Amino acid sequence: MQANSVTSSATATISTESPVPLYHQVYMVLRDRILSGVLKVGDRVPGELETAEAFGVSRITSKRALNLLADEGLVVREPGRGTRVSHVPNAAVVHGNLDSILDAISAMGLETEVRLLEFGYPGADHAVARALQCDTGFVVQRSVRVRFVDGSPFSHLVTFVPADIGRSYTQDDLATVPLLTLLKRCEVEISRVQQTVTAVAADSAVASALKVAMGQPMLKIARVMFDRDDRPVEFITGIYRPDCFQYRMDLTKSGADQFKAGPLTE
């Protein structure tokens, strides 16, 4: 792998007008190239001087960026040998299917591990009240969980459930049993789902839980589930590491100008 092919058009990817520090912009560009497979294990990463010239930044800035990569375990920096990629991509990547959300969620619950970080019954703030269609201050169950695949954290989940439903299971239950399973146990039948997908930057809590750098781009999925009476029974916000999680939807043309979602294919 030649350095100039790795850093080509690098200056177009960073901006002096951005509030994000230059060293972090350089770090994110190089990190993305490592995680996307442009740079593979053993490949040489441009050194401090080459990186500084390619991105049009100072050598101190490029050094800070390369040190961040090393701190995250993505590269190894050795005197006399330079900087080389040490990151090995995760063997397992979790996929979500927009066409069969409930099936995908259930499968994810069975195929991954979960760690419960927080559990309690606070009053709903404005955002939660709007999602669950309740009054501000209405008591809800709030939980914070982290999901792991092959021992690596890939999602940070904050979930809100109306208290009358949440009290039908315990904190220990939620730490060991998928939430959809617990809802089924208390005879809650999901009839429809509203979901939005967007991108966010990792805050301090997410960065710590998912072992990523603060400010790193992440995938955010916000979901509200409704029961047979069209009552919102769950509001969840999930932040996912894009190197470990992909959301895909296949579209099949069903009419002149209409497309329908099809099953997930590899």
Backbone torsions as a table, in degrees:
resi	resn	phi	psi	omega
1	MET	NA	119.6	-179.6
2	GLN	-84.9	142.3	-176.8
3	ALA	-60.7	-38.9	-175.3
4	ASN	-68.1	-26.4	177.6
5	SER	-75.3	-25.9	-179.9
6	VAL	-77.9	-36.7	-174.2
7	THR	-105.5	14.2	179.9
8	SER	-62.3	138.6	-178.6
9	SER	57.8	26.6	-176.2
10	ALA	-63.4	-38.7	-176.3
11	THR	-64.6	-21.7	179.7
12	ALA	-76.9	-13.0	-176.0
13	THR	-95.5	-7.2	178.8
14	ILE	-122.8	158.5	-176.4
15	SER	-139.9	132.3	175.7
16	THR	-74.9	-11.5	179.4
17	GLU	-88.0	-13.6	-177.9
18	SER	-73.1	144.5	175.6
19	PRO	-71.4	-13.3	178.6
20	VAL	-76.8	128.0	-179.3
21	PRO	-54.7	147.8	-177.3
22	LEU	-59.2	-41.4	-178.3
23	TYR	-61.6	-34.9	-179.6
24	HIS	-74.3	-33.0	175.5
25	GLN	-63.7	-45.1	178.3
26	VAL	-62.1	-44.8	178.7
27	TYR	-57.0	-45.6	-176.9
28	MET	-67.0	-35.9	177.7
29	VAL	-64.5	-48.2	180.0
30	LEU	-66.3	-38.6	178.9
31	ARG	-61.6	-43.3	179.7
32	ASP	-62.4	-37.0	-179.5
33	ARG	-70.8	-29.7	176.3
34	ILE	-73.6	-48.1	-176.6
35	LEU	-69.4	-28.7	179.9
36	SER	-82.9	-8.6	176.9
37	GLY	94.2	-0.4	174.9
38	VAL	-60.7	-41.6	172.6
39	LEU	-106.5	124.7	-176.5
40	LYS	-109.2	170.1	-179.8
41	VAL	-53.6	127.9	179.4
42	GLY	94.0	-17.3	178.9
43	ASP	-66.6	147.6	177.4
44	ARG	-81.3	135.5	174.8
45	VAL	-98.1	137.8	178.9
46	PRO	-50.3	138.9	179.8
47	GLY	-72.3	-176.4	-175.2
48	GLU	-59.2	-45.5	-177.5
49	LEU	-68.7	-44.7	179.6
50	GLU	-62.7	-43.6	179.8
51	THR	-64.1	-42.5	179.4
52	ALA	-60.7	-43.2	-180.0
53	GLU	-68.4	-40.7	-177.4
54	ALA	-65.6	-38.5	-176.9
55	PHE	-95.6	-5.9	180.0
56	GLY	69.4	37.6	-179.5
57	VAL	-124.1	175.0	179.0
58	SER	-76.0	161.6	178.7
59	ARG	-66.3	-33.1	177.4
60	ILE	-62.3	-40.4	179.1
61	THR	-64.3	-44.8	-179.4
62	SER	-66.6	-35.4	178.3
63	LYS	-63.2	-43.1	178.9
64	ARG	-62.2	-39.0	179.2
65	ALA	-64.9	-45.5	180.0
66	LEU	-67.1	-35.2	177.1
67	ASN	-65.8	-35.9	176.7
68	LEU	-63.0	-42.3	177.7
69	LEU	-61.3	-40.9	179.6
70	ALA	-67.5	-41.5	179.5
71	ASP	-62.1	-30.9	-179.3
72	GLU	-84.7	-5.9	179.2
73	GLY	82.7	14.6	-179.1
74	LEU	-85.0	-27.0	179.0
75	VAL	-136.5	163.3	173.9
76	VAL	-121.2	129.4	179.8
77	ARG	-108.6	118.0	-176.7
78	GLU	-127.0	129.4	178.1
79	PRO	-56.9	130.4	177.7
80	GLY	87.1	-19.6	-179.4
81	ARG	-114.0	-12.6	178.5
82	GLY	85.3	-159.3	-177.4
83	THR	-111.1	128.1	-179.5
84	ARG	-130.8	151.6	-179.3
85	VAL	-70.3	132.0	177.8
86	SER	-119.4	-4.8	-176.8
87	HIS	-72.4	130.7	173.9
88	VAL	-108.4	117.7	-177.9
89	PRO	-57.5	146.9	176.8
90	ASN	-60.6	136.8	179.6
91	ALA	-66.7	-33.6	-177.7
92	ALA	-106.9	131.8	173.6
93	VAL	-121.0	127.9	-178.2
94	VAL	-82.6	134.3	179.1
95	HIS	-114.9	139.4	173.3
96	GLY	-111.8	145.5	-176.6
97	ASN	-118.2	116.6	-178.5
98	LEU	-67.7	-19.1	-178.2
99	ASP	-79.9	-27.0	-178.7
100	SER	-137.6	69.1	-173.1
101	ILE	-59.0	-47.4	-175.5
102	LEU	-64.5	-40.6	178.1
103	ASP	-63.7	-41.4	-179.3
104	ALA	-65.7	-40.6	179.5
105	ILE	-65.1	-43.3	179.4
106	SER	-62.6	-43.7	179.8
107	ALA	-63.7	-40.6	179.9
108	MET	-62.5	-39.6	179.5
109	GLY	-62.6	-33.0	-178.4
110	LEU	-84.3	-28.1	-173.0
111	GLU	-95.9	-5.9	-178.3
112	THR	-124.9	168.0	176.9
113	GLU	-104.9	152.8	-178.5
114	VAL	-130.4	146.7	175.1
115	ARG	-126.1	123.5	179.8
116	LEU	-85.2	119.7	-177.6
117	LEU	-97.5	-38.3	-177.3
118	GLU	-141.7	150.3	-179.5
119	PHE	-156.6	130.7	179.7
120	GLY	-176.1	-176.4	-177.2
121	TYR	-130.3	78.5	178.2
122	PRO	-87.7	176.3	172.1
123	GLY	-84.8	146.6	-177.7
124	ALA	-69.3	133.8	172.4
125	ASP	-84.2	-174.6	-174.4
126	HIS	-62.0	-43.0	-177.7
127	ALA	-65.3	-43.0	179.8
128	VAL	-69.1	-41.0	179.2
129	ALA	-61.8	-39.7	178.4
130	ARG	-65.1	-43.2	-177.8
131	ALA	-68.2	-41.4	-177.7
132	LEU	-92.0	2.8	177.7
133	GLN	53.9	50.0	179.1
134	CYS	-131.3	175.1	178.9
135	ASP	-77.3	150.3	172.8
136	THR	-61.5	133.2	-176.8
137	GLY	94.5	-11.0	176.5
138	PHE	-59.3	133.5	-175.4
139	VAL	-71.2	128.1	178.5
140	VAL	-131.3	159.8	172.2
141	GLN	-89.5	129.7	178.1
142	ARG	-120.0	132.3	177.0
143	SER	-135.9	149.9	175.0
144	VAL	-124.7	123.6	-178.0
145	ARG	-130.3	155.8	173.5
146	VAL	-123.6	130.7	177.6
147	ARG	-101.4	145.3	-178.2
148	PHE	-123.3	144.5	170.8
149	VAL	-128.2	126.3	-176.8
150	ASP	52.8	37.2	176.4
151	GLY	82.8	-3.2	-179.4
152	SER	-107.4	134.1	179.5
153	PRO	-71.3	135.2	-179.7
154	PHE	-130.9	-14.1	178.8
155	SER	-145.7	144.7	177.8
156	HIS	-117.4	117.8	-170.9
157	LEU	-118.2	125.8	173.7
158	VAL	-115.0	118.1	-172.5
159	THR	-121.2	139.6	175.8
160	PHE	-124.5	132.1	179.7
161	VAL	-133.7	138.5	175.8
162	PRO	-51.7	139.4	-173.2
163	ALA	-58.5	-36.2	-177.8
164	ASP	-64.5	-28.1	175.6
165	ILE	-84.7	-43.9	-177.5
166	GLY	-59.6	-33.5	-177.8
167	ARG	-75.1	-1.6	177.4
168	SER	-81.5	-7.7	175.6
169	TYR	-139.5	164.8	-173.6
170	THR	-102.6	171.4	175.6
171	GLN	-60.7	-40.6	178.6
172	ASP	-64.3	-37.4	177.6
173	ASP	-59.8	-47.0	-176.7
174	LEU	-66.7	-26.0	179.9
175	ALA	-76.9	-14.3	-174.4
176	THR	-127.5	-16.5	-175.1
177	VAL	-123.0	135.7	177.3
178	PRO	-56.3	141.8	-176.6
179	LEU	-60.3	-38.6	178.7
180	LEU	-60.2	-36.7	177.8
181	THR	-66.0	-41.2	178.9
182	LEU	-65.0	-38.3	178.1
183	LEU	-65.3	-39.4	178.4
184	LYS	-64.4	-36.6	179.6
185	ARG	-60.8	-34.7	179.1
186	CYS	-96.1	23.8	172.2
187	GLU	61.3	34.5	172.3
188	VAL	-92.9	117.7	-179.1
189	GLU	-105.9	121.3	-179.0
190	ILE	-78.6	126.4	-178.1
191	SER	-106.5	-29.6	177.8
192	ARG	-156.2	162.7	-176.4
193	VAL	-137.0	134.7	170.7
194	GLN	-108.5	133.9	-174.4
195	GLN	-146.0	139.2	174.0
196	THR	-126.9	146.0	179.7
197	VAL	-125.2	130.0	-179.8
198	THR	-150.1	-176.1	179.0
199	ALA	-117.1	143.1	177.9
200	VAL	-140.4	168.3	174.1
201	ALA	-97.2	140.8	-178.8
202	ALA	-66.2	126.8	173.8
203	ASP	-86.3	-175.1	-173.9
204	SER	-64.3	-39.8	-178.4
205	ALA	-66.4	-45.8	-179.8
206	VAL	-67.0	-43.3	-179.7
207	ALA	-58.9	-42.3	179.9
208	SER	-67.7	-43.3	-176.5
209	ALA	-69.8	-37.7	-175.1
210	LEU	-100.3	2.9	176.5
211	LYS	58.6	50.2	176.5
212	VAL	-127.0	170.8	178.8
213	ALA	-77.7	142.7	176.1
214	MET	-61.5	132.6	-178.3
215	GLY	92.7	-5.6	-179.5
216	GLN	-66.0	138.4	177.7
217	PRO	-62.2	134.0	-179.1
218	MET	-132.8	163.0	175.4
219	LEU	-95.0	128.8	-179.7
220	LYS	-115.5	129.6	176.0
221	ILE	-123.0	120.1	176.2
222	ALA	-109.0	130.0	-172.2
223	ARG	-137.8	135.1	173.0
224	VAL	-120.7	128.5	179.2
225	MET	-108.5	140.4	-177.1
226	PHE	-118.4	145.3	178.7
227	ASP	-89.8	-171.2	-176.2
228	ARG	-63.3	-25.2	178.0
229	ASP	-91.1	10.3	-179.1
230	ASP	63.2	31.1	175.3
231	ARG	-94.1	131.8	175.6
232	PRO	-66.3	124.9	-176.7
233	VAL	-117.2	-7.4	177.8
234	GLU	-157.6	133.6	173.9
235	PHE	-126.8	119.2	-175.8
236	ILE	-131.4	138.0	173.1
237	THR	-118.5	120.1	-179.5
238	GLY	-114.2	131.7	174.5
239	ILE	-110.0	125.1	-172.9
240	TYR	-120.7	142.8	172.4
241	ARG	-73.7	119.9	-176.9
242	PRO	-67.0	-17.2	177.2
243	ASP	-81.1	-10.9	-178.6
244	CYS	-117.6	-10.3	-174.1
245	PHE	-139.9	134.5	176.9
246	GLN	-129.5	138.8	175.9
247	TYR	-113.4	118.8	-176.1
248	ARG	-125.3	149.2	174.9
249	MET	-141.1	125.9	175.1
250	ASP	-92.7	137.8	-179.2
251	LEU	-116.3	133.6	178.9
252	THR	-117.9	129.5	-179.2
253	LYS	-70.8	123.4	-176.4
254	SER	-114.7	-6.5	179.9
255	GLY	-158.6	-170.3	-177.2
256	ALA	-56.9	-46.2	-177.7
257	ASP	-133.8	24.7	-176.9
258	GLN	-120.8	145.3	176.9
259	PHE	-125.7	148.0	175.3
260	LYS	-122.6	149.6	-179.4
261	ALA	-71.8	138.9	178.2
262	GLY	-117.4	176.6	-177.3
263	PRO	-66.8	154.4	178.0
264	LEU	-67.9	133.3	178.8
265	THR	-126.8	152.3	179.2
266	GLU	-99.8	NA	NA
